[in-house]
Amino acid sequence: MMYQKKEKLYIRDLVPDPAVSYPGYYVLSASMAKNELLHTALVALHTLEFSFYQNPKSFDDIFAMLQSGLFPIYKEHYIVGYFGGKMMYLESHGWKALPATEALFQLENWLVC
């Protein structure tokens, strides 16, 4: 079984003076570490600059964003992606499955662009 090489993407490489410095890095595959759309979402999250984001009007807005390869933000804390038919959120050690909690189904917890 082949494992993809993982890389650490340091936030200070994207944002010299982040407003939110935790986590300081994310462990990602080489292709994800170079993904400009992910970089844009991480910059917004770590600078708390959400001027290009808004609350979705419906869940269709969230799924349209996921299907186009963009990354919505959940609870102004997590970047969310859609991989292999699963919604995943990014934490410091990589992508984790997004648990289906009641808060997940509240539109006010989401930011889309």
C-alpha positions as CSV (number, residue, x, y, z in Angstrom):
1,M,0.0,0.0,0.0
2,M,1.4,3.4,-1.1
3,Y,1.1,6.3,1.3
4,Q,1.1,9.8,-0.1
5,K,3.8,12.0,1.3
6,K,2.5,14.5,3.8
7,E,3.8,18.0,4.2
8,K,3.4,20.7,6.9
9,L,1.8,23.9,5.6
10,Y,2.8,26.6,8.2
11,I,0.3,29.4,8.7
12,R,3.1,31.9,9.0
13,D,4.1,31.1,5.4
14,L,0.7,32.3,4.3
15,V,0.0,35.0,6.8
16,P,3.1,36.7,8.4
17,D,1.1,38.0,11.4
18,P,-2.1,35.8,11.8
19,A,-4.9,37.0,14.1
20,V,-5.5,33.3,14.9
21,S,-2.2,31.5,15.3
22,Y,-3.5,28.1,16.3
23,P,-3.0,25.7,14.8
24,G,0.4,26.8,13.6
25,Y,0.5,24.3,10.7
26,Y,-1.6,21.8,8.9
27,V,-0.4,18.3,7.7
28,L,-1.6,17.9,4.1
29,S,-0.8,15.9,1.0
30,A,1.6,17.6,-1.4
31,S,-1.2,18.5,-3.8
32,M,-3.4,20.0,-1.1
33,A,-0.4,22.0,0.3
34,K,-0.2,23.7,-3.1
35,N,-4.0,24.2,-3.5
36,E,-4.5,28.0,-4.0
37,L,-8.3,27.7,-3.1
38,L,-7.4,26.1,0.2
39,H,-4.7,28.8,0.8
40,T,-7.4,31.5,0.3
41,A,-9.7,29.9,2.8
42,L,-6.9,29.4,5.3
43,V,-5.9,33.1,5.0
44,A,-9.5,34.2,5.6
45,L,-9.7,31.9,8.6
46,H,-6.5,32.9,10.2
47,T,-6.9,36.7,9.6
48,L,-10.6,36.6,10.5
49,E,-11.2,38.5,7.3
50,F,-14.6,37.1,6.2
51,S,-15.7,40.1,4.0
52,F,-15.9,37.8,0.9
53,Y,-18.0,35.2,2.9
54,Q,-21.6,35.3,3.9
55,N,-24.1,33.0,5.5
56,P,-25.7,30.7,2.9
57,K,-29.4,31.1,2.0
58,S,-29.8,27.3,1.7
59,F,-27.8,24.1,1.8
60,D,-27.5,24.3,-2.0
61,D,-25.1,27.2,-1.6
62,I,-22.8,25.0,0.6
63,F,-22.9,22.0,-1.7
64,A,-22.4,24.2,-4.8
65,M,-19.3,25.5,-3.2
66,L,-18.0,22.1,-2.2
67,Q,-18.7,20.7,-5.7
68,S,-16.8,23.5,-7.4
69,G,-13.7,22.7,-5.3
70,L,-14.0,25.7,-2.9
71,F,-13.9,25.4,0.8
72,P,-16.7,26.8,3.0
73,I,-16.0,27.7,6.6
74,Y,-17.8,26.1,9.5
75,K,-18.4,28.0,12.7
76,E,-15.6,30.4,11.8
77,H,-13.2,27.7,13.0
78,Y,-12.9,24.9,10.4
79,I,-12.3,24.7,6.7
80,V,-14.6,22.1,5.1
81,G,-13.9,20.0,2.0
82,Y,-15.7,17.2,0.2
83,F,-13.6,14.2,-0.6
84,G,-14.7,10.7,-1.6
85,G,-18.3,11.4,-0.9
86,K,-17.6,12.6,2.6
87,M,-17.6,16.1,4.2
88,M,-14.3,16.6,6.0
89,Y,-13.0,19.4,8.2
90,L,-9.3,20.4,8.4
91,E,-7.5,20.3,11.7
92,S,-3.7,20.5,12.3
93,H,-3.0,16.8,11.6
94,G,-5.1,16.6,8.4
95,W,-8.6,16.0,7.2
96,K,-11.1,14.4,9.6
97,A,-14.7,13.3,9.0
98,L,-17.3,15.9,9.9
99,P,-19.7,14.5,12.5
100,A,-23.4,15.0,11.8
101,T,-24.5,17.0,14.8
102,E,-27.4,19.3,15.2
103,A,-25.2,22.3,14.8
104,L,-24.1,21.1,11.3
105,F,-27.7,21.6,10.1
106,Q,-27.9,25.3,11.2
107,L,-27.2,27.6,8.3
108,E,-25.9,30.4,10.6
109,N,-22.9,28.2,11.4
110,W,-21.6,28.3,7.8
111,L,-19.8,30.8,5.7
112,V,-19.7,30.6,1.9
113,C,-18.4,32.8,-0.8
